[in-house]
Amino acid sequence: MNPWLLCRRKRPDARLRLYCFPHSGGSAGEFLRWADDLPDVEVWGVQTPGRGTRLDEPSHTRMDDLVRAIVTEVDFAGPCAFFGHSLGALVAYEVAVALRDLGRPGPERLLVSAHEAPHRHVRDDTAHRLDQAGLIAAVEEQFGPLPAEVRDDPEWQDMVLGPLRADLSIVAGYQYRPATPLDCAITALGGTADTVGEADLACWDRHTTGAFALHLFAGGHFYFREHHDDVLRRLAADLAGLLR
């Protein structure tokens, strides 16, 4: 089994595979449950080092290194689509570009969630440099209180916050390099109460010569947790064209 890929429900006869790229500090496992609502799709999560079953491996801290490792180690069986949330949207986009430039098959649709288009990325060189207490405070300000066992146990803090700090380093160091637009369709998704606004999402349209769609849902950065059913129905509708 390839350690980079996780699948909760194998569907070898599925006409489409959906590869999901998680957010900063996140695990691919959250997206594997989507298979319950996408019966015609085989859902895979991209599990990067430092998370889940790969907790003992060092995390990547640079986008170039992470993308190079993914395209080297993962064979994305087609036909397929990519979904990326927050940092995962940037990673999914860069992997799609790298596959295209290598002459390898890539996604037929790229679904990017809660992240501005690459050329609008604003580098934040502060978050990954915060000390442990500062990082905890920043996380809790945005996402709410951490469990007591994380706040009070240094080992748990390292386990939870280590991968997040590595991902924030990727965000801080990411520099968009102009690339020929992809030819696959792009769908941008986001929450109406997120700091990533409609204009940021709409600018993804310049990164494809194919179809572009934009869908907004009530909610914040993790709108898909708040409105799971609505979001999954929308994803199913967007992917339906690839199942014909």
One Martini backbone bead per residue (centre of mass of N, CA, C, O) as a GRO file, in nm:
protein
  244
    1MET     BB    1   0.096   0.036   0.023
    2ASN     BB    2   0.059   0.365  -0.020
    3PRO     BB    3   0.131   0.613   0.216
    4TRP     BB    4  -0.007   0.860   0.046
    5LEU     BB    5  -0.270   0.668   0.057
    6LEU     BB    6  -0.627   0.681   0.125
    7CYS     BB    7  -0.899   0.428   0.178
    8ARG     BB    8  -1.223   0.339   0.289
    9ARG     BB    9  -1.373   0.283  -0.009
   10LYS     BB   10  -1.357   0.053  -0.237
   11ARG     BB   11  -1.392   0.116  -0.614
   12PRO     BB   12  -1.280  -0.040  -0.886
   13ASP     BB   13  -1.546   0.048  -1.080
   14ALA     BB   14  -1.504   0.330  -1.084
   15ARG     BB   15  -1.518   0.624  -1.295
   16LEU     BB   16  -1.399   0.783  -1.035
   17ARG     BB   17  -1.142   0.982  -0.878
   18LEU     BB   18  -1.088   1.135  -0.552
   19TYR     BB   19  -0.845   1.370  -0.455
   20CYS     BB   20  -0.743   1.471  -0.126
   21PHE     BB   21  -0.632   1.790   0.011
   22PRO     BB   22  -0.532   1.914   0.295
   23HIS     BB   23  -0.497   2.120   0.540
   24SER     BB   24  -0.348   2.276   0.774
   25GLY     BB   25  -0.281   2.013   0.994
   26GLY     BB   26  -0.426   1.802   0.837
   27SER     BB   27  -0.624   1.519   0.747
   28ALA     BB   28  -0.739   1.291   0.515
   29GLY     BB   29  -0.964   1.141   0.682
   30GLU     BB   30  -1.201   1.348   0.667
   31PHE     BB   31  -1.266   1.281   0.346
   32LEU     BB   32  -1.343   0.971   0.339
   33ARG     BB   33  -1.654   1.004   0.419
   34TRP     BB   34  -1.756   1.100   0.135
   35ALA     BB   35  -1.819   0.818   0.012
   36ASP     BB   36  -2.117   0.802   0.121
   37ASP     BB   37  -2.203   1.056  -0.096
   38LEU     BB   38  -2.017   0.906  -0.343
   39PRO     BB   39  -2.101   0.620  -0.503
   40ASP     BB   40  -1.932   0.677  -0.795
   41VAL     BB   41  -1.678   0.724  -0.604
   42GLU     BB   42  -1.330   0.719  -0.539
   43VAL     BB   43  -1.191   0.800  -0.229
   44TRP     BB   44  -0.896   0.996  -0.169
   45GLY     BB   45  -0.617   1.048   0.046
   46VAL     BB   46  -0.356   1.272   0.106
   47GLN     BB   47  -0.071   1.153   0.290
   48THR     BB   48   0.147   1.323   0.466
   49PRO     BB   49   0.406   1.376   0.635
   50GLY     BB   50   0.329   1.385   0.994
   51ARG     BB   51   0.059   1.206   0.958
   52GLY     BB   52  -0.089   0.980   1.114
   53THR     BB   53   0.074   0.702   0.993
   54ARG     BB   54   0.323   0.944   0.950
   55LEU     BB   55   0.425   1.077   1.224
   56ASP     BB   56   0.747   0.990   1.216
   57GLU     BB   57   0.770   1.180   0.983
   58PRO     BB   58   0.892   1.433   0.821
   59SER     BB   59   0.796   1.734   0.735
   60HIS     BB   60   0.719   1.950   0.507
   61THR     BB   61   0.837   2.311   0.423
   62ARG     BB   62   0.813   2.291   0.101
   63MET     BB   63   0.652   2.296  -0.189
   64ASP     BB   64   0.851   2.171  -0.391
   65ASP     BB   65   0.910   1.915  -0.223
   66LEU     BB   66   0.621   1.809  -0.201
   67VAL     BB   67   0.551   1.789  -0.502
   68ARG     BB   68   0.783   1.608  -0.587
   69ALA     BB   69   0.701   1.370  -0.404
   70ILE     BB   70   0.419   1.318  -0.514
   71VAL     BB   71   0.490   1.271  -0.823
   72THR     BB   72   0.685   1.033  -0.751
   73GLU     BB   73   0.484   0.844  -0.551
   74VAL     BB   74   0.223   0.911  -0.729
   75ASP     BB   75  -0.049   0.741  -0.895
   76PHE     BB   76  -0.299   0.887  -1.075
   77ALA     BB   77  -0.580   0.745  -1.129
   78GLY     BB   78  -0.785   0.718  -1.401
   79PRO     BB   79  -1.016   0.907  -1.377
   80CYS     BB   80  -0.986   1.244  -1.222
   81ALA     BB   81  -0.997   1.438  -0.916
   82PHE     BB   82  -0.941   1.741  -0.735
   83PHE     BB   83  -0.921   1.822  -0.377
   84GLY     BB   84  -0.871   2.142  -0.203
   85HIS     BB   85  -0.799   2.275   0.124
   86SER     BB   86  -0.657   2.549   0.128
   87LEU     BB   87  -0.356   2.449   0.108
   88GLY     BB   88  -0.460   2.210  -0.069
   89ALA     BB   89  -0.521   2.386  -0.317
   90LEU     BB   90  -0.228   2.455  -0.387
   91VAL     BB   91  -0.123   2.168  -0.407
   92ALA     BB   92  -0.315   2.066  -0.626
   93TYR     BB   93  -0.229   2.270  -0.837
   94GLU     BB   94   0.080   2.204  -0.846
   95VAL     BB   95   0.040   1.908  -0.923
   96ALA     BB   96  -0.110   1.955  -1.187
   97VAL     BB   97   0.118   2.114  -1.322
   98ALA     BB   98   0.341   1.900  -1.296
   99LEU     BB   99   0.203   1.678  -1.457
  100ARG     BB  100   0.174   1.838  -1.717
  101ASP     BB  101   0.487   1.902  -1.753
  102LEU     BB  102   0.545   1.573  -1.758
  103GLY     BB  103   0.311   1.430  -1.934
  104ARG     BB  104   0.085   1.365  -1.727
  105PRO     BB  105  -0.185   1.271  -1.589
  106GLY     BB  106  -0.464   1.448  -1.471
  107PRO     BB  107  -0.708   1.630  -1.386
  108GLU     BB  108  -1.047   1.703  -1.493
  109ARG     BB  109  -1.085   1.835  -1.201
  110LEU     BB  110  -1.057   2.134  -0.998
  111LEU     BB  111  -1.102   2.165  -0.644
  112VAL     BB  112  -1.121   2.476  -0.469
  113SER     BB  113  -1.076   2.565  -0.115
  114ALA     BB  114  -1.033   2.839   0.077
  115HIS     BB  115  -0.851   2.988  -0.159
  116GLU     BB  116  -0.669   3.181  -0.318
  117ALA     BB  117  -0.531   3.253  -0.584
  118PRO     BB  118  -0.204   3.219  -0.646
  119HIS     BB  119  -0.153   3.526  -0.745
  120ARG     BB  120  -0.295   3.622  -0.447
  121HIS     BB  121  -0.086   3.542  -0.259
  122VAL     BB  122  -0.011   3.598   0.089
  123ARG     BB  123   0.260   3.633   0.272
  124ASP     BB  124   0.329   3.465   0.594
  125ASP     BB  125   0.612   3.518   0.825
  126THR     BB  126   0.485   3.452   1.133
  127ALA     BB  127   0.325   3.196   1.228
  128HIS     BB  128   0.571   2.978   1.221
  129ARG     BB  129   0.734   3.161   1.456
  130LEU     BB  130   0.578   3.090   1.681
  131ASP     BB  131   0.529   3.000   1.969
  132GLN     BB  132   0.345   2.775   2.127
  133ALA     BB  133   0.151   2.977   2.263
  134GLY     BB  134   0.098   3.151   2.009
  135LEU     BB  135  -0.017   2.923   1.833
  136ILE     BB  136  -0.251   2.846   2.012
  137ALA     BB  137  -0.387   3.124   2.010
  138ALA     BB  138  -0.429   3.137   1.701
  139VAL     BB  139  -0.600   2.882   1.673
  140GLU     BB  140  -0.826   2.962   1.879
  141GLU     BB  141  -0.917   3.222   1.737
  142GLN     BB  142  -1.012   3.066   1.470
  143PHE     BB  143  -1.125   2.755   1.600
  144GLY     BB  144  -1.095   2.731   1.895
  145PRO     BB  145  -1.066   2.530   2.145
  146LEU     BB  146  -0.857   2.318   2.273
  147PRO     BB  147  -0.788   2.048   2.408
  148ALA     BB  148  -0.662   1.992   2.716
  149GLU     BB  149  -0.443   1.778   2.633
  150VAL     BB  150  -0.297   1.981   2.447
  151ARG     BB  151  -0.249   2.231   2.633
  152ASP     BB  152  -0.103   2.038   2.880
  153ASP     BB  153   0.074   1.867   2.659
  154PRO     BB  154   0.369   1.872   2.498
  155GLU     BB  155   0.343   1.617   2.323
  156TRP     BB  156   0.071   1.691   2.195
  157GLN     BB  157   0.164   1.956   2.076
  158ASP     BB  158   0.374   1.840   1.884
  159MET     BB  159   0.177   1.652   1.729
  160VAL     BB  160  -0.025   1.884   1.637
  161LEU     BB  161   0.172   2.145   1.573
  162GLY     BB  162   0.397   2.048   1.388
  163PRO     BB  163   0.245   2.019   1.114
  164LEU     BB  164   0.137   2.308   1.115
  165ARG     BB  165   0.409   2.455   1.109
  166ALA     BB  166   0.501   2.332   0.842
  167ASP     BB  167   0.266   2.444   0.671
  168LEU     BB  168   0.323   2.744   0.736
  169SER     BB  169   0.594   2.737   0.588
  170ILE     BB  170   0.477   2.692   0.310
  171VAL     BB  171   0.310   2.949   0.302
  172ALA     BB  172   0.547   3.151   0.350
  173GLY     BB  173   0.724   3.031   0.087
  174TYR     BB  174   0.525   3.087  -0.126
  175GLN     BB  175   0.574   3.116  -0.490
  176TYR     BB  176   0.445   3.232  -0.761
  177ARG     BB  177   0.454   3.080  -1.088
  178PRO     BB  178   0.403   3.134  -1.390
  179ALA     BB  179   0.150   2.955  -1.580
  180THR     BB  180   0.001   2.762  -1.776
  181PRO     BB  181  -0.299   2.693  -1.815
  182LEU     BB  182  -0.524   2.481  -1.755
  183ASP     BB  183  -0.765   2.240  -1.909
  184CYS     BB  184  -0.920   2.206  -1.669
  185ALA     BB  185  -1.158   2.226  -1.464
  186ILE     BB  186  -1.280   2.481  -1.228
  187THR     BB  187  -1.365   2.477  -0.877
  188ALA     BB  188  -1.488   2.715  -0.649
  189LEU     BB  189  -1.487   2.727  -0.284
  190GLY     BB  190  -1.689   2.877  -0.008
  191GLY     BB  191  -1.732   3.103   0.258
  192THR     BB  192  -1.909   3.389   0.350
  193ALA     BB  193  -1.729   3.412   0.641
  194ASP     BB  194  -1.467   3.424   0.511
  195THR     BB  195  -1.160   3.572   0.436
  196VAL     BB  196  -1.215   3.431   0.177
  197GLY     BB  197  -1.335   3.570  -0.093
  198GLU     BB  198  -1.498   3.593  -0.387
  199ALA     BB  199  -1.267   3.736  -0.543
  200ASP     BB  200  -1.048   3.527  -0.478
  201LEU     BB  201  -1.197   3.286  -0.614
  202ALA     BB  202  -1.257   3.403  -0.901
  203CYS     BB  203  -0.939   3.409  -0.989
  204TRP     BB  204  -0.920   3.107  -1.084
  205ASP     BB  205  -1.004   3.145  -1.390
  206ARG     BB  206  -0.700   3.204  -1.503
  207HIS     BB  207  -0.612   2.873  -1.458
  208THR     BB  208  -0.809   2.823  -1.713
  209THR     BB  209  -0.949   2.702  -2.034
  210GLY     BB  210  -1.189   2.607  -1.902
  211ALA     BB  211  -1.413   2.560  -1.691
  212PHE     BB  212  -1.600   2.772  -1.454
  213ALA     BB  213  -1.674   2.768  -1.093
  214LEU     BB  214  -1.886   2.915  -0.825
  215HIS     BB  215  -1.922   2.836  -0.468
  216LEU     BB  216  -2.135   2.936  -0.200
  217PHE     BB  217  -2.143   2.916   0.162
  218ALA     BB  218  -2.246   2.903   0.454
  219GLY     BB  219  -1.979   3.023   0.640
  220GLY     BB  220  -1.661   2.943   0.694
  221HIS     BB  221  -1.370   2.784   0.644
  222PHE     BB  222  -1.556   2.513   0.743
  223TYR     BB  223  -1.831   2.483   0.577
  224PHE     BB  224  -1.843   2.163   0.527
  225ARG     BB  225  -1.922   2.104   0.827
  226GLU     BB  226  -2.190   2.279   0.841
  227HIS     BB  227  -2.269   2.179   0.513
  228HIS     BB  228  -2.243   1.884   0.410
  229ASP     BB  229  -2.483   1.814   0.221
  230ASP     BB  230  -2.464   2.054   0.026
  231VAL     BB  231  -2.173   2.009  -0.064
  232LEU     BB  232  -2.200   1.716  -0.171
  233ARG     BB  233  -2.411   1.783  -0.384
  234ARG     BB  234  -2.229   1.975  -0.542
  235LEU     BB  235  -2.003   1.778  -0.605
  236ALA     BB  236  -2.174   1.570  -0.753
  237ALA     BB  237  -2.262   1.762  -0.979
  238ASP     BB  238  -1.970   1.837  -1.083
  239LEU     BB  239  -1.891   1.522  -1.134
  240ALA     BB  240  -2.107   1.406  -1.329
  241GLY     BB  241  -1.970   1.478  -1.607
  242LEU     BB  242  -1.735   1.250  -1.553
  243LEU     BB  243  -1.950   0.987  -1.553
  244ARG     BB  244  -2.036   0.952  -1.871
   0.00000   0.00000   0.00000
